[in-house]
Amino acid sequence: MPPPPPAALPFPGIDGFLGTRASLGMDVVLVGLLAILPLLAWSVHLVRGGRYAAHKRMQLAIFGVLVAAIVVFEIDIRLVSDWKPRARPSPHWPGGVLAALAVHLVFAVSTLGLLVWVVVEALRRFPVPPSPGTHGPRHRRFARVATVDLVLTAVTGSVFYWLAFVSR
């Protein structure tokens, strides 16, 4: 009996839970990014209502979830599941997939840098318990830029995911 055709062979690594060609790490990052956005909106609502300690807790939780998702993702793509064989069946491979990935990485890397900076600066400059201070206007400016960057990371990541692992 001849071997099965290459398309019928299983992909390397651990399959994801969304029913696409993506690996577990890709699915975790996609769901994590999309789940973070309403939490981020709620956190902004908290701080606008003067609930600074709740805002701080929520932001630290969001940051922790993002870092955990990145760690899971990096372990998955570097040690467990090679994403490229999973993306090759896409009609957008390689040009569209790699272009979408490049655009996504611009936002993802800048988002991580901005978030680290905003969180570290807030922890260093705001009093404990948190309350408005002289650092507030600067924090708001950079937090808004980081928020826009995070939304663009989620959007471009979703486009990359669809092009690479959903599109047939």
C-alpha positions in Angstrom: 0.0 0.0 0.0 1.5 3.4 -0.9 2.0 6.0 1.8 -0.7 8.6 2.2 -0.4 11.9 0.3 1.5 14.7 2.1 -1.7 16.6 2.8 -3.1 13.7 4.8 -0.1 13.5 7.1 -0.6 15.0 10.5 1.1 18.3 11.2 4.0 18.4 13.6 3.3 19.3 17.2 0.1 19.7 19.2 -3.1 20.6 17.3 -5.0 23.7 18.5 -8.6 23.7 19.8 -10.3 26.0 17.3 -10.6 23.4 14.6 -8.1 25.0 12.2 -4.6 23.9 11.0 -3.1 26.0 13.8 -1.2 24.6 16.7 -2.1 24.9 20.4 0.2 27.8 20.9 -1.3 29.8 18.0 -4.8 29.2 19.3 -3.9 30.2 22.8 -2.3 33.5 21.6 -5.2 34.3 19.3 -7.9 33.7 22.0 -5.7 35.5 24.6 -5.3 38.6 22.4 -9.0 38.8 21.6 -10.0 38.1 25.2 -7.7 40.9 26.5 -9.5 43.6 24.5 -12.7 43.7 26.5 -10.7 43.4 29.7 -8.7 46.4 28.6 -11.8 48.4 28.0 -13.1 47.5 31.5 -9.8 48.6 33.0 -10.1 52.0 31.3 -13.7 52.2 32.7 -12.4 51.5 36.2 -9.7 54.2 36.1 -12.1 56.7 34.7 -14.4 55.9 37.7 -11.6 56.6 40.1 -11.0 52.9 41.0 -7.2 53.2 40.7 -6.3 50.1 42.7 -8.7 47.9 40.6 -7.3 49.4 37.4 -3.8 48.6 38.6 -4.8 45.0 39.4 -6.5 44.6 36.1 -3.6 46.0 34.1 -1.1 43.7 36.0 -3.4 40.7 35.2 -3.6 41.7 31.6 0.1 42.1 31.4 0.6 38.7 33.1 -1.8 37.0 30.7 0.0 38.5 27.7 3.4 37.4 28.9 2.1 33.9 29.7 0.5 33.7 26.2 3.8 34.8 24.6 5.8 32.2 26.6 3.3 29.4 25.7 3.5 30.5 22.0 7.3 30.7 21.9 7.7 27.3 23.5 5.1 25.9 21.1 6.6 27.3 17.9 10.3 26.8 18.8 10.2 23.5 20.6 6.9 21.7 19.8 5.0 22.7 16.6 6.5 24.1 13.5 4.0 26.6 12.1 5.2 26.6 8.5 4.0 23.1 7.5 0.6 24.1 9.0 0.5 27.3 6.9 1.7 25.8 3.6 -1.7 24.5 2.6 -3.0 28.1 2.6 -3.7 29.6 -0.9 -1.9 32.6 0.5 1.4 30.8 1.2 4.0 32.1 1.1 3.6 35.7 0.0 0.4 36.8 1.8 1.1 34.8 4.9 4.7 36.1 5.3 3.6 39.7 4.5 0.8 39.5 7.1 3.3 38.0 9.6 5.8 40.9 9.0 3.1 43.5 9.6 1.9 41.7 12.7 5.4 41.5 14.1 5.9 45.2 13.8 2.9 45.8 16.1 3.5 42.8 18.4 7.1 43.8 19.2 6.3 47.4 19.6 3.3 46.5 21.8 5.4 44.4 24.1 8.0 47.2 24.5 5.4 49.8 25.1 3.5 47.7 27.7 6.7 46.9 29.6 7.6 50.5 29.7 4.1 51.7 30.7 3.8 49.1 33.5 7.3 49.6 34.9 6.9 53.4 34.8 3.5 53.2 36.5 4.9 50.9 39.2 7.8 53.2 39.8 6.1 56.6 39.7 2.6 56.1 41.1 2.1 55.9 44.9 0.9 52.9 46.8 -2.0 52.7 46.9 -2.4 54.2 43.5 -3.8 57.7 43.1 -3.5 60.5 40.6 -0.1 62.2 40.4 2.2 64.2 38.3 3.0 61.2 36.2 -0.7 60.8 35.2 -0.7 62.8 31.9 2.4 61.1 30.6 1.0 57.7 31.7 -2.2 58.4 29.9 -0.5 59.4 26.6 1.7 56.3 26.5 -1.0 54.0 27.7 -3.2 55.2 24.9 -0.5 54.5 22.3 0.1 51.1 23.9 -3.6 50.4 23.7 -3.9 51.3 20.1 -0.8 49.2 19.4 -2.3 46.2 21.3 -5.6 46.5 19.3 -3.5 46.6 16.0 -1.6 43.6 17.3 -4.8 41.7 17.7 -6.2 42.8 14.4 -3.0 41.9 12.4 -2.6 38.7 14.4 -6.1 37.7 13.5 -5.5 38.4 9.8 -2.3 36.4 9.9 -4.0 33.5 11.6 -6.8 33.5 9.1 -4.5 33.7 6.1 -2.2 31.0 7.4 -4.4 28.5 9.2 -8.0 29.0 8.2 -8.0 29.9 4.5 -8.3 27.0 2.1 
